[in-house]
Structures are given as C-alpha cells and as structure tokens.
Amino acid sequence: MVTEPNRRRVTVVPNGPVLVEGPVELVTEDGVTHTSDRFVVAVCACRRSKRYPFCDTSHRKRVRDDDSK
C-alpha cells in the first residue's frame, strides 16, 4: 500500500483507544491543544483516562488475583 506523505493512519481498537500515527496535535472540546511527537499515539475513546485525551489503559477491566481459595 502506498501512502501519501501527509496522510495519517488511524486505527480504532475495539473496546480500546484510537491509535493515530504521530506526531499529532489534538484539540479537545474545550479548545485546549495537546501535542505528541510519539510514533503512535493512543487517543482515549472511553473518557476514563486520567491523561485524557491520551489513553492510560483505564478502559481495561481490572482483574484481581484471589489466592484465598
């Protein structure tokens, strides 16, 4: 597949973040601009991230090890 130089790939992960090839500049609904120079940026789709608009994996279900059986 041939991609154009200014084209970015966006991948929607089911039950997860939106992955965007970086670098990116994100503008949130309140008008704040967030930038990242990373190769791939995980953008939060669930709004549970403490680092919103970037994903911090808060969407993952927490599994507790229970060895008291």
N, C-alpha and C positions, 0 to 999 in steps of 0.2 A: 504494500500500500504506500502510495506517495502522499505526503502531507505538505501543505503549503507552509512557508516559514512562520507566518503569523497565526496559524491555526493551533488551537489548544485542544487536547483530548480530555474529555470529561467522562468519568466512569461512575455510574450510580451503583452502589453496592447495596443489595437487598438487606434491609434491617441494619444498615450501617451508614457510613459517611458518603459524601460525594467526593471522589478523587479527581483533582484537577492538576494537569501538568503545569508546573510553575515555570518561572516566577509568576505570582498573581497579585492583584490588587482587588480587594473585596470591599464593597460599600454596603453597610448594613442599613436597615430601615430608618435608623436614627441619623443617618448621614455620616457616620464615622467611617473613615477609610482605614482598612487593615491591610498590611502588605506582608508578603512572604517571598523569600528568594529560594525556597526549597525546590528540589527537583519535582516532587509530587506533594501536593497539599491536600490534606483531608479536611473537608468542609463539613461541619456538623449539620445534619438534617433533622435531628430529633429535638434540638434545643436543650438537651440535658447537660451539655458540656460546660464546665466551669471556665473554659477558654474560648467560649463562643466568639466568633463564628468558626473557630477551628475545633476539630474533633479531639477529645481527650479520652475516647473509648467509654464514656459514661453510658452509651447505649447498650453495652454488653450486660447480659444478665449476670448478677452476682451469684456465684456458686460457693456454698460454704462446705468445707470439709468437716464431716461429723464423724469422728473416730470413737465416739462414746457408745457404740452399739455393742 
